[in-house]
Amino acid sequence: MPSPSPFPSRPSSSSRLWRDCSFRRLWAGQTASQFGEHTAVVVLPLVAVVTLGAEAGQLGVLRAVSQAPMLLLSLLVGAWVDRWRTRTVMVAADAGRAVVLGAVAVAAFTGRLGLASLAVAAVVVGTLSVFFDVAYQASVVRLVGRDELVRANSALEGSRSAAQTGGPALGGVLVSLLSAPVAAASGAVFFAVSFLSVRRIRRAESVPRRAPGGSGVWSRVRDGWRFVAGDAALRAVCVASAAFQFAFSAATTVYLLFLPRDLSLSGAAVGLVLAAVGPGALLGSVLAARLPRRFGYGRVLIMAAVVGDGVWLCVPALHGSPAVTVPVLCGVGVVFGAGGQLVNVTVMAVRQTVTPDGMQARVAATITCVGMGTTPLGSLLGGLFAQVWGTRVALAVAAAGMLVSPVVMAVSPLGRLGRTLPPGRGGSGGGEGGGGGCVE
């Protein structure tokens, strides 16, 4: 009979991660923030369409201005966040978004809400969301060890995807059943909850020190851009993301018109259909922690993108009553959510692994700028194509365009990734979870 080991057993990486109070608070705050963001993303367009009677072109403009900050500010935000405490950035962004959506609720309640005020609110919320999203991606590397990045990202991306489900569902139901002020106020409540959670993070961050006579913000922006451009895997992430986000933004703009007008779905049904992405995304988060190490990161990445994006091609062919179309659309959402989440978690783990700690925010912002920066043009063209060609043809073209992304990844180093991630270039991310208790 073997004698017991004199050394205590080391807790699993997952166990250490969830005993870490700082990570738990980041996760809770990011979850609430994402719910607020995705509620607002759907509430503002639905209020424009359902309450203010916006046309396709006006909806395209509203979505475009809300997405413009990702293109115009991401690079600058990345350079700034690399020099700041991410906790401070996230807390300020949450507070600002709560105030703005609260103002929208008051304006709607008093009957003074119009398309112009919606556009202004969308721009401000979009700007602050860029700050929060860049900051939380940099924060996780500063709070947890690199051996825990895949699990940490799986948890964070899982909550983000759950928000992509719950936020639209909640927004659609509130706009349909209650009122625009209540729908807008729900987003403000989520941001307030995130504010309270994130500000309770107590662990000191390892913020990169500014060198004597340090370079200016534009020089740091160029450094981040050059680093991404010089890495073949990160270049592929940029191009694939730009292709996907352009086509997906166009498809989403048309989709928000297609569901209520062509398929005659109510606001609650639209929310349910949009919410179906969430269960799939949660499934994708679970699979993302297992499948890549079993079948290879590259193989899982490509297959997930092909299946998840390709399922959209069946949407334009749908006809019939909601009893028929809603279950099919929910199935499409589940498949799309699972595939998209597998891609998101895998790509984020690759990006964080190959990026030095002092450039995490700049690299995240550069990829956001290149990828998400195409969404305003996609939204505008989606609305234009819907007006010129009709929603079915426009939706089919946009759905086909989404398949460019997996092709780009397949011919890049991403498609050749094996069961292990490429070697990293940065130091420890800090935040080693301890063996017991609540780790600060």
NUMILO-525570 format. One record per residue: x negated, y negated, z negated of N, C-alpha, C in turn; residue in one letter. Coordinates in steps of 0.1 Angstrom, whole numbers, padded with zeros to 4 digits, always signed. Atoms other than C-alpha are relative to their C-alpha. Layout:
BEGIN
XYZXYZXYZa ...
REM end
This chain:
BEGIN
-0009+0012+0000+0000+0000+0000-0009-0012+0000m +0009+0012-0001-0016-0033+0011+0002-0009-0012p -0001+0010+0011-0023-0058-0016+0005-0013+0005s -0005+0013-0004-0006-0091-0015-0011-0010+0003p +0010+0010-0003-0025-0119+0001-0002-0010-0011s +0002+0010+0010-0042-0142-0023+0003-0015+0004p -0003+0013-0005-0033-0171-0001+0014-0002+0003f -0014+0002-0002+0001-0187+0001+0003+0000+0015p -0004+0000-0015+0019-0182+0035+0002-0014+0004s -0002+0013-0006+0018-0213+0057+0014-0001+0006r -0014+0001-0005+0053-0225+0065-0001-0002+0015p -0001+0002-0015+0063-0225+0102+0000-0014+0003s +0001+0014-0005+0058-0256+0123+0014-0006-0001s -0013+0006+0001+0096-0260+0125+0004-0003-0014s -0004+0002+0014+0100-0257+0087-0007-0013-0005s +0008+0012+0004+0072-0283+0081+0006-0013+0006r -0005+0011-0006+0088-0306+0106+0013-0006-0007l -0012+0004+0006+0122-0307+0090-0001-0003-0015w +0003+0004+0014+0107-0311+0055-0006-0014+0000r +0006+0013-0001+0092-0343+0067+0010-0011+0000d -0011+0011+0002+0114-0372+0054-0001-0010+0011c +0002+0011-0010+0099-0397+0078+0006+0005+0014s -0005-0005-0012+0107-0375+0108+0015+0001+0000f -0014-0001+0001+0142-0368+0095+0007-0013+0002r -0006+0014-0001+0149-0405+0092-0001-0005+0014r +0002+0004-0014+0135-0412+0126+0011+0007+0009l -0010-0008-0007+0157-0384+0140+0014-0005-0002w -0013+0005+0003+0188-0396+0122+0003-0014+0006a -0001+0013-0006+0182-0432+0133+0001+0000+0015g +0000-0001-0015+0175-0423+0169+0013+0006+0005q -0013-0006-0004+0206-0401+0170+0011-0010+0000t -0010+0010+0001+0228-0429+0158-0002-0011+0011a +0003+0010-0010+0211-0454+0181+0004+0005+0014s -0004-0005-0013+0216-0432+0211+0015+0001+0002q -0015+0000+0000+0253-0427+0202+0005-0014+0003f -0005+0014-0002+0257-0465+0201-0003-0004+0015g +0004+0004-0014+0238-0470+0234+0009+0007+0010e -0008-0007-0010+0258-0443+0253+0014-0003-0001h -0013+0005+0001+0290-0455+0239+0002-0013+0008t +0000+0013-0007+0282-0490+0252-0001+0002+0015a +0002-0002-0015+0271-0477+0286+0013+0004+0006v -0013-0004-0006+0306-0462+0292+0011-0010-0004v -0011+0009+0004+0327-0487+0272+0000-0012+0009v +0000+0013-0008+0316-0518+0291+0005+0002+0014l -0006-0002-0013+0322-0503+0326+0015+0003+0000p -0014-0003+0000+0355-0488+0316+0009-0012-0004l -0008+0012+0003+0367-0520+0300+0001-0009+0013v +0000+0007-0013+0357-0537+0333+0010+0005+0010a -0009-0006-0010+0377-0512+0354+0014+0000-0005v -0013-0003+0005+0406-0504+0332+0007-0013-0005v -0006+0012+0006+0412-0537+0313-0001-0013+0009t +0002+0012-0008+0397-0564+0336+0003+0002+0015l -0003-0002-0014+0405-0547+0370-0011-0002+0009g +0012+0002-0008+0370-0548+0383+0000+0009+0013a +0001-0008-0012+0365-0536+0419-0014+0007+0000e +0013-0009-0001+0337-0512+0431-0012-0009+0000a +0012+0008-0001+0313-0540+0440-0003-0007-0013g +0002+0007+0013+0318-0558+0406-0005+0010-0010q +0005-0011+0010+0313-0525+0387-0015+0002+0003l +0014-0002-0004+0281-0520+0407-0009-0011-0005g +0007+0012+0005+0269-0555+0397-0002+0001-0015v +0000-0001+0014+0278-0549+0361-0010+0010-0005l +0009-0010+0004+0259-0517+0359-0015-0003+0004r +0014+0004-0004+0229-0531+0378-0006-0010-0010a +0006+0010+0009+0225-0561+0355-0003+0006-0014v +0002-0006+0013+0227-0538+0324-0013+0009+0001s +0012-0009-0002+0199-0516+0339-0013-0008+0004q +0011+0008-0005+0177-0545+0352-0011-0001-0010a +0011+0001+0010+0158-0549+0319-0010+0012+0001p +0009-0011-0001+0143-0514+0324-0011-0003+0011m +0009+0003-0011+0127-0526+0357-0009-0012-0004l +0007+0013+0002+0118-0561+0346-0009-0001-0013l +0006+0002+0013+0106-0556+0310-0008+0012-0005l +0006-0012+0006+0094-0520+0305-0015-0001-0002s +0015+0000+0001+0057-0526+0312-0004-0009-0011l +0004+0009+0010+0055-0556+0290+0003+0005-0014l -0004-0006+0013+0074-0539+0262-0010+0011-0004v +0010-0011+0003+0050-0509+0264-0013-0006-0005g +0012+0006+0005+0020-0532+0260+0001-0006-0014a -0002+0005+0013+0035-0549+0230+0002+0010-0010w -0003-0010+0011+0048-0518+0212-0013+0007-0004v +0012-0007+0003+0013-0502+0214-0008-0008-0011d +0007+0008+0010+0002-0531+0191+0008-0002-0013r -0010+0002+0011+0032-0531+0167+0003+0012-0007w -0006-0011+0007+0047-0509+0141+0013+0003+0007r -0012-0003-0007+0073-0490+0159+0013-0001-0009t -0012+0001+0009+0096-0490+0128+0005-0014+0001r -0004+0014-0001+0097-0528+0130+0008-0003+0013t -0006+0002-0013+0106-0528+0167+0014+0007+0000v -0013-0007-0001+0134-0502+0163+0010-0007-0009m -0009+0007+0009+0149-0520+0133+0006-0013+0006v -0004+0012-0006+0150-0553+0151+0010+0002+0012a -0009-0003-0011+0165-0537+0182+0014+0004-0004a -0013-0005+0005+0192-0520+0162+0009-0012-0005d -0008+0011+0005+0202-0552+0144+0005-0009+0011a -0004+0008-0012+0203-0572+0177+0012+0006+0007g -0011-0006-0007+0225-0547+0194+0013+0001-0008r -0012+0000+0008+0249-0544+0165+0007-0014+0000a -0006+0014+0000+0254-0582+0165+0007-0003+0014v -0005+0002-0013+0259-0583+0203+0013+0007+0002v -0012-0007-0002+0285-0556+0204+0011-0004-0010l -0010+0006+0009+0302-0571+0174+0006-0012+0006g -0005+0012-0006+0305-0603+0193+0009+0003+0012a -0009-0005-0011+0320-0584+0223+0013+0004-0006v -0013-0004+0006+0346-0569+0200+0008-0012-0004a -0008+0012+0004+0356-0603+0186+0005-0007+0013v -0005+0006-0012+0358-0617+0221+0012+0007+0007a -0011-0008-0006+0380-0589+0233+0012-0001-0009a -0012+0001+0009+0402-0591+0202+0007-0013+0002f -0006+0013-0002+0408-0628+0208+0004-0003+0014t -0004+0002-0014+0414-0624+0245-0009-0008+0008g +0010+0009-0007+0383-0643+0256-0010+0008+0008r +0010-0009-0007+0365-0613+0271+0002-0001+0015l -0001+0000-0014+0357-0616+0308-0012+0007+0006g +0011-0007-0007+0333-0601+0334-0013-0006-0003l +0013+0007+0003+0307-0628+0328-0005+0003-0014a +0004-0003+0013+0306-0622+0291-0004+0014-0002s +0004-0014+0000+0305-0585+0296-0014+0002+0006l +0013-0001-0006+0275-0589+0319-0011-0005-0009a +0010+0005+0009+0256-0611+0294-0002+0010-0011v +0001-0010+0010+0263-0585+0267-0008+0012+0005a +0007-0012-0005+0251-0557+0289-0015-0003+0002a +0014+0003-0002+0219-0575+0297-0008+0000-0013v +0006+0000+0013+0211-0581+0260-0001+0013-0006v +0000-0014+0005+0220-0546+0250-0010+0008+0007v +0009-0007-0009+0200-0532+0279-0015-0004-0004g +0014+0004+0004+0169-0553+0269-0004+0006-0013t +0003-0005+0013+0170-0543+0233-0001+0015+0000l +0001-0015-0001+0175-0506+0243-0014+0004+0006s +0013-0003-0006+0143-0508+0263-0011+0000-0012v +0009+0001+0011+0124-0519+0231+0002+0013-0009f -0002-0012+0009+0140-0491+0210-0005+0013+0006f +0004-0013-0006+0135-0463+0235-0015+0002+0002d +0015-0001-0001+0098-0471+0241-0005+0002-0014v +0006-0001+0013+0092-0475+0204+0002+0014-0006a -0002-0013+0007+0108-0442+0193-0008+0011+0007y +0009-0010-0006+0088-0423+0219-0014-0001-0005q +0013+0002+0006+0056-0438+0206+0000+0004-0015a +0000-0003+0014+0067-0433+0170-0001+0014-0003s +0001-0014+0003+0071-0396+0172-0015+0005+0000v +0014-0004-0001+0034-0392+0182-0007-0005-0012v +0007+0005+0012+0024-0413+0152+0004+0006-0012r -0005-0006+0012+0045-0394+0128-0002+0015-0002l +0002-0015+0000+0040-0357+0137-0013+0004+0006v +0012-0005-0006+0011-0336+0146+0003+0005+0015g -0002-0003-0014+0005-0327+0183+0005+0015+0001r -0005-0014-0001+0012-0290+0176+0015+0001-0003d -0014+0000+0003+0047-0301+0166+0008-0008+0010e -0007+0009-0009+0055-0323+0196+0011+0006+0007l -0010-0007-0007+0075-0298+0215+0013+0001-0008v -0012-0001+0008+0098-0291+0186+0006-0013-0004r -0005+0013+0003+0100-0327+0176+0008-0006+0012a -0007+0005-0012+0109-0337+0212+0013+0007+0003n -0012-0008-0002+0134-0309+0214+0011-0005-0009s -0010+0006+0010+0152-0323+0183+0004-0013+0005a -0004+0014-0004+0151-0359+0195+0007+0000+0013l -0007+0000-0013+0161-0351+0231+0013+0007-0002e -0013-0006+0002+0188-0328+0218+0010-0010-0006g -0009+0010+0005+0203-0356+0198+0004-0011+0010s -0003+0010-0010+0200-0380+0227+0010+0006+0010r -0009-0006-0009+0218-0355+0249+0014+0002-0007s -0013-0001+0007+0245-0350+0222+0006-0014+0001a -0006+0014-0001+0249-0388+0223+0005-0002+0014a -0005+0001-0013+0253-0386+0261+0013+0006+0001q -0013-0006+0001+0282-0364+0253+0010-0007-0008t -0009+0006+0010+0297-0379+0222+0003-0014+0003g -0002+0014-0003+0292-0415+0232+0010-0003+0011g -0010+0002-0010+0310-0414+0265+0014+0005-0004p -0013-0005+0004+0338-0392+0250+0007-0010-0010a -0006+0009+0010+0343-0416+0221+0004-0013+0007l -0003+0012-0007+0341-0446+0243+0013+0001+0009g -0011-0002-0008+0366-0432+0268+0013+0001-0008g -0012-0002+0008+0391-0421+0241+0004-0014-0007v -0004+0013+0007+0389-0455+0222+0005-0010+0010l -0006+0009-0010+0394-0475+0254+0014+0004+0004v -0013-0005-0005+0423-0453+0265+0011-0001-0011s -0011-0002+0010+0441-0448+0232+0001-0012-0010l -0001+0011+0010+0432-0478+0210-0002-0013+0007l +0002+0013-0006+0417-0510+0223-0014-0003+0003s +0014+0004-0003+0386-0526+0238-0008-0005-0012a +0008+0004+0011+0376-0543+0206-0004+0011-0009p +0004-0012+0008+0376-0510+0187-0011+0008+0007v +0010-0008-0007+0356-0493+0214-0013-0007-0001a +0013+0007+0001+0330-0521+0214-0005+0000-0015a +0005+0000+0014+0329-0522+0176-0006+0014-0004a +0005-0013+0004+0322-0484+0174-0015+0000+0003s +0014+0000-0003+0289-0490+0192-0008-0008-0010g +0007+0009+0010+0280-0518+0167-0002+0008-0013a +0001-0008+0012+0287-0493+0138-0012+0010+0001v +0011-0009-0002+0263-0468+0153-0014-0006-0002f +0013+0007+0001+0235-0493+0156-0003-0004-0014f +0002+0003+0014+0240-0504+0120-0004+0012-0008a +0004-0012+0006+0237-0468+0109-0015+0003+0003v +0013-0002-0004+0205-0465+0129-0010-0009-0007s +0007+0010+0007+0192-0497+0113-0004+0005-0014f +0002-0005+0014+0197-0483+0078-0009+0012-0001l +0009-0012+0001+0180-0450+0086-0014-0003+0003s +0013+0002-0004+0150-0462+0104-0008-0009-0009v +0008+0009+0009+0141-0490+0079-0004+0008-0012r +0004-0008+0011+0138-0462+0053-0012+0008+0002r +0013-0007-0003+0108-0447+0070-0011-0007-0007i +0010+0007+0008+0080-0453+0046-0014+0003+0004r +0013-0003-0003+0050-0436+0061-0007-0011+0008r +0007+0009-0008+0023-0459+0073-0004+0005+0013a +0003-0004-0013+0017-0458+0110-0014-0002+0003e +0014+0002-0005-0017-0453+0126+0000-0009+0013s -0001+0009-0012-0013-0484+0149-0014-0002+0005v +0013+0003-0005-0043-0487+0172-0005-0014-0003p +0005+0012+0004-0066-0514+0161-0003-0009+0012r +0004+0009-0011-0071-0545+0183-0015-0002-0001r +0015+0003+0000-0107-0548+0194-0003-0014-0001a +0004+0014+0001-0125-0580+0187+0000-0007+0014p -0002+0006-0014-0117-0604+0215+0008+0008+0009g -0008-0010-0008-0091-0579+0226+0006-0005+0012g -0006+0004-0013-0076-0579+0260+0014-0005-0002s -0013+0006+0000-0044-0598+0268+0010+0010+0004g -0011-0010-0003-0010-0582+0274+0000+0005+0014v +0000-0005-0013-0013-0581+0311-0012+0009+0003w +0011-0010-0002-0047-0564+0309+0004+0014-0006s -0005-0013+0006-0031-0537+0286+0010+0006+0009r -0009-0005-0009-0003-0534+0311-0007+0007+0012v +0008-0006-0011-0028-0528+0339-0007+0013-0004r +0006-0012+0005-0046-0502+0317+0009+0012+0000d -0011-0010+0000-0014-0483+0313+0003+0005+0014g -0003-0003-0014-0006-0485+0350-0011+0009+0006w +0011-0007-0006-0041-0473+0360-0001+0014-0006r +0001-0013+0006-0040-0444+0335+0010+0009+0007f -0010-0009-0006-0007-0431+0349-0003+0002+0015v +0003-0002-0014-0018-0437+0385-0012+0010+0002a +0012-0009-0002-0051-0418+0379+0003+0014-0005g -0003-0013+0004-0034-0387+0365+0011+0006+0009d -0009-0006-0010-0018-0364+0391+0013+0004-0006a -0013-0005+0006+0008-0349+0367+0009-0012-0003a -0008+0012+0003+0019-0384+0355+0005-0007+0012l -0005+0006-0012+0021-0397+0390+0012+0008+0005r -0012-0008-0004+0044-0368+0399+0012-0003-0008a -0011+0004+0008+0065-0376+0369+0007-0013+0004v -0005+0013-0005+0069-0412+0381+0008+0001+0012c -0006-0001-0013+0078-0403+0416+0013+0008-0001v -0012-0009+0001+0102-0375+0407+0011-0008-0008a -0010+0007+0008+0119-0397+0380+0006-0011+0008s -0006+0010-0008+0123-0426+0404+0010+0005+0010a -0009-0006-0010+0139-0404+0431+0013+0005-0007a -0012-0005+0007+0162-0388+0405+0009-0011-0005f -0007+0011+0006+0172-0420+0387+0007-0008+0011q -0006+0007-0011+0179-0438+0420+0013+0007+0004f -0011-0008-0005+0202-0411+0433+0011+0002-0011a -0009-0002+0011+0218-0404+0399+0008-0013-0004f -0007+0013+0003+0226-0441+0392+0010-0003+0011s -0010+0002-0010+0243-0443+0426+0012+0010-0002a -0010-0010+0002+0262-0411+0419+0009-0003-0012a -0008+0004+0012+0273-0423+0384+0009-0011+0003t -0008+0011-0004+0286-0455+0398+0013+0004+0008t -0011-0005-0008+0307-0437+0424+0009+0009-0009v -0007-0010+0008+0317-0410+0398+0010-0007-0009y -0009+0007+0009+0332-0436+0374+0012-0006+0008l -0011+0004-0008+0354-0447+0403+0008+0012+0005l -0006-0012-0006+0361-0412+0417+0009+0007-0010f -0008-0008+0010+0374-0397+0384+0014-0007-0002l -0013+0005+0003+0402-0422+0376+0008-0003+0013p -0007+0004-0012+0411-0432+0412+0003+0011+0010r -0002-0011-0009+0406-0402+0434+0007+0012-0007d -0006-0012+0007+0414-0375+0408+0010-0003-0010l -0011+0005+0009+0438-0396+0388-0001+0005-0015s +0002-0004+0014+0422-0388+0354+0002-0012-0009l -0002+0011+0011+0431-0408+0323-0013-0003-0006s +0012+0004+0007+0406-0426+0302-0005+0011-0009g +0004-0011+0009+0406-0397+0277-0006+0012+0008a +0005-0011-0008+0401-0371+0305-0014-0004+0005a +0013+0005-0005+0372-0392+0319-0010+0002-0012v +0009-0002+0011+0356-0392+0284-0003+0015-0002g +0002-0015+0002+0361-0354+0281-0009+0005+0010l +0008-0005-0011+0345-0348+0315-0015-0005-0002v +0014+0005+0002+0315-0370+0307-0006+0006-0012l +0005-0006+0012+0312-0354+0273-0005+0014+0002a +0004-0014-0002+0308-0320+0288-0015+0002+0002a +0015-0001-0002+0271-0328+0295-0006+0004-0013v +0006-0002+0013+0265-0327+0257-0002+0015-0004g +0003-0014+0004+0270-0290+0250-0010+0007+0009p +0011-0006-0009+0249-0281+0280-0014-0005-0004g +0013+0006+0004+0222-0305+0268-0005+0006-0013a +0004-0006+0013+0222-0290+0233-0005+0014+0003l +0005-0013-0005+0218-0256+0250-0014-0001+0006l +0013+0003-0006+0190-0270+0270-0011-0003-0010g +0010+0003+0010+0173-0283+0239-0005+0013-0007s +0004-0013+0006+0173-0248+0223-0009+0008+0010v +0008-0008-0010+0160-0232+0255-0013-0006+0002l +0013+0007-0003+0133-0258+0259-0011+0003-0010a +0010-0004+0010+0116-0246+0227-0004+0014+0002a +0003-0015-0002+0115-0210+0241-0004+0003+0014r +0002-0005-0013+0116-0206+0278-0013-0004+0006l +0013+0003-0006+0085-0226+0289-0011+0009-0004p +0011-0008+0004+0062-0206+0268+0001+0015+0004r -0002-0014-0004+0077-0173+0280-0002+0001+0016r +0000-0002-0015+0081-0180+0318-0009-0010+0007f +0008+0010-0006+0058-0210+0323+0007-0013+0001g -0006+0013-0001+0064-0247+0321+0004-0004+0014y -0003+0004-0013+0062-0253+0358+0013+0007+0006g -0012-0008-0005+0087-0225+0367+0013-0004-0006r -0012+0004+0007+0112-0235+0341+0004-0014+0005v -0003+0014-0004+0109-0272+0351+0007-0001+0014l -0006+0001-0013+0116-0266+0388+0014+0006+0001i -0013-0007-0001+0144-0241+0384+0011-0008-0007m -0010+0007+0007+0161-0262+0358+0005-0013+0008a -0003+0012-0008+0160-0293+0381+0009+0004+0012a -0008-0004-0012+0173-0274+0411+0014+0004-0003v -0013-0004+0004+0202-0258+0393+0008-0012-0006v -0007+0011+0006+0211-0288+0372+0004-0011+0009g -0003+0010-0009+0210-0313+0400+0009+0005+0011d -0008-0006-0011+0224-0290+0427+0014+0002-0003g -0014-0002+0003+0256-0284+0409+0009-0012+0003v -0008+0012-0003+0267-0319+0416+0006+0000+0014w -0005-0001-0014+0272-0310+0453+0014+0005+0001l -0014-0005-0001+0305-0293+0445+0010-0010-0004c -0009+0010+0005+0320-0324+0429+0009-0007+0011v -0008+0007-0010+0330-0343+0461+0011+0008+0006p -0010-0009-0006+0350-0313+0473+0013+0002-0008a -0010-0002+0009+0373-0313+0443+0013-0007+0004l -0014+0005-0002+0411-0318+0448+0009+0007-0010h -0010-0007+0008+0442-0310+0428+0003-0008-0013g -0004+0007+0013+0457-0318+0394-0011+0001-0010s +0010+0000+0010+0437-0325+0363-0001+0014-0007p +0001-0013+0006+0446-0290+0350-0010+0009+0008a +0009-0007-0008+0424-0277+0378-0014-0007+0000v +0013+0007-0002+0397-0304+0382-0007-0002-0013t +0007+0003+0012+0389-0311+0346-0008+0012-0005v +0009-0011+0004+0377-0276+0337-0012+0002+0009p +0011-0001-0009+0356-0275+0368-0011-0011-0002v +0009+0011+0003+0341-0309+0361-0007+0002-0013l +0006-0003+0013+0334-0298+0325-0011+0010+0002c +0011-0010-0003+0315-0268+0339-0012-0006+0006g +0011+0007-0006+0295-0290+0361-0008-0008-0010v +0007+0008+0010+0286-0312+0332-0008+0009-0009g +0007-0009+0008+0275-0282+0311-0013+0004+0007v +0011-0005-0008+0252-0269+0338-0010-0012+0002v +0009+0012-0002+0238-0304+0346-0007-0004-0013f +0006+0004+0013+0232-0311+0309-0011+0010-0004g +0011-0009+0004+0213-0279+0303-0012-0001+0008a +0012+0002-0009+0191-0283+0333-0007-0013-0002g +0006+0012+0002+0185-0319+0327-0008-0001-0013g +0007+0000+0013+0175-0313+0290-0013+0008+0001q +0012-0008-0002+0151-0286+0300-0011-0008+0006l +0010+0008-0007+0134-0310+0324-0005-0011-0009v +0004+0011+0008+0134-0339+0299-0010+0004-0011n +0009-0004+0011+0118-0320+0270-0013+0004+0005v +0013-0005-0006+0092-0303+0292-0008-0012+0005t +0007+0011-0006+0082-0335+0310-0006-0009-0012v +0004+0008+0011+0080-0355+0277-0012+0006-0007m +0011-0007+0007+0058-0328+0261-0013-0001+0008a +0012+0001-0008+0034-0329+0291-0006-0014-0001v +0004+0014+0000+0033-0367+0291-0007-0003-0013r +0006+0003+0013+0026-0370+0253-0013+0008-0002q +0012-0008+0002+0000-0342+0255-0012-0006+0007t +0012+0004-0008-0022-0357+0282-0003-0015-0002v +0002+0014+0002-0019-0393+0269-0007-0003-0013t +0006+0004+0013-0042-0408+0242+0009-0007-0009p -0010+0006+0009-0025-0420+0211+0002-0015+0002d +0000+0015-0002-0034-0457+0218+0007-0004+0012g -0007+0004-0013-0016-0456+0252+0014+0006+0001m -0013-0007-0001+0016-0437+0243+0011-0009+0005q -0011+0009-0004+0039-0467+0245-0002-0005+0014a +0002+0005-0014+0023-0481+0277+0003+0010+0010r -0003-0010-0010+0025-0448+0295+0015+0003+0000v -0015-0002+0000+0061-0442+0284+0007-0012+0007a -0006+0012-0006+0069-0478+0295-0002+0000+0015a +0003+0000-0015+0052-0474+0329+0009+0010+0007t -0009-0010-0006+0071-0442+0336+0014-0005+0000i -0013+0006+0001+0103-0459+0324+0002-0010+0011t -0002+0011-0010+0097-0489+0347+0001+0006+0014c +0000-0005-0014+0089-0468+0378+0013+0009+0002v -0012-0009-0001+0117-0442+0371+0013-0008-0001g -0012+0007+0003+0145-0462+0355+0001-0013+0007m -0001+0012-0007+0136-0493+0374+0007+0001+0013g -0007-0001-0013+0152-0479+0405+0015+0000-0002t -0014-0002+0002+0186-0476+0388+0009-0012+0004t -0008+0011-0005+0198-0512+0395+0004+0001+0015p -0003-0001-0014+0194-0507+0432+0009+0012+0003l -0009-0011-0002+0210-0473+0430+0014-0003-0003g -0014+0003+0004+0240-0487+0412+0006-0009+0010s -0005+0009-0010+0244-0515+0437+0004+0007+0013l -0002-0008-0013+0241-0491+0467+0012+0009-0002l -0011-0009+0003+0265-0467+0450+0013-0007+0002g -0013+0007-0002+0292-0493+0448+0002-0004+0014g -0001+0005-0014+0285-0506+0483+0004+0012+0009l -0004-0012-0008+0286-0470+0498+0014+0004-0003f -0014-0004+0003+0318-0463+0480+0010-0009+0007a -0009+0009-0008+0334-0494+0496+0000+0003+0015q +0001-0002-0015+0321-0486+0531+0004+0014+0004v -0003-0014-0004+0323-0448+0532+0011+0007-0007w -0009-0007+0009+0347-0439+0505-0007+0007-0010g +0007-0006+0012+0340-0423+0472-0005+0014+0002t +0004-0014-0002+0338-0387+0484-0013+0001+0008r +0012+0000-0008+0312-0393+0511-0012-0006-0008v +0011+0006+0008+0292-0416+0489-0005+0009-0011a +0004-0009+0010+0292-0391+0461-0008+0012+0005l +0007-0011-0006+0281-0363+0484-0015-0004+0003a +0014+0005-0004+0251-0384+0497-0008-0002-0012v +0008+0002+0012+0240-0394+0462-0003+0013-0006a +0003-0013+0006+0243-0358+0449-0011+0007+0008a +0011-0006-0008+0221-0346+0478-0013-0007-0003a +0012+0007+0003+0196-0373+0470-0007+0004-0013g +0005-0004+0013+0192-0360+0435-0010+0012+0001m +0009-0012-0002+0175-0328+0449-0014-0004+0005l +0014+0004-0004+0145-0348+0461-0009+0001-0012v +0009-0001+0012+0132-0348+0425-0006+0013-0002s +0007-0012+0002+0126-0311+0421-0010+0004+0011p +0010-0002-0010+0109-0310+0455-0013-0007-0003v +0012+0008+0003+0085-0337+0444-0008+0008-0011v +0007-0007+0011+0077-0317+0412-0006+0013+0005m +0005-0013-0004+0073-0284+0430-0013-0001+0008a +0013+0001-0008+0045-0297+0453-0011-0008-0008v +0010+0007+0008+0027-0314+0424-0006+0009-0011s +0005-0009+0010+0006-0301+0395+0010+0004-0010p -0011-0004+0010+0038-0300+0374+0005+0014+0004l -0005-0013-0004+0050-0270+0395-0010+0011-0003g +0009-0011+0002+0018-0251+0387-0004+0002-0014r +0003-0002+0015+0019-0254+0349+0003+0014-0004l -0002-0014+0005+0016-0221+0331+0007+0000-0013g -0007-0002+0012+0026-0210+0297-0006-0009-0011r +0006+0009+0010+0004-0236+0279+0000-0014+0006t +0000+0014-0005+0004-0274+0282-0015-0003+0003l +0014+0004-0003-0027-0291+0297-0006-0006-0012p +0007+0005+0012-0054-0302+0272+0002-0015-0001p -0002+0014+0003-0048-0335+0255-0012-0008-0001g +0012+0009+0000-0070-0365+0255+0000-0009-0013r -0001+0009+0011-0058-0381+0223-0004+0007-0013g +0002-0006+0013-0064-0376+0186+0012+0005-0006g -0012-0004+0007-0041-0364+0160+0010-0010-0001s -0011+0009+0001-0007-0378+0159+0003-0004-0014g -0003+0003+0013-0008-0379+0122+0013+0008-0005g -0012-0006+0005+0020-0367+0100+0000+0015-0001g +0000-0014+0002+0009-0332+0091+0011+0004-0010e -0010-0004+0010+0039-0316+0074-0006+0008-0011g +0005-0008+0011+0030-0302+0040+0007+0013-0002g -0005-0013+0002+0037-0270+0025+0013+0000-0008g -0012+0000+0007+0066-0280+0003+0005-0014-0003g -0005+0013+0003+0089-0307-0008+0003-0009+0011g -0003+0009-0011+0097-0338+0011-0012-0008+0003c +0013+0006-0004+0067-0350+0031+0002-0015+0004v +0000+0014-0004+0062-0388+0033-0013-0003+0007e 
REM end
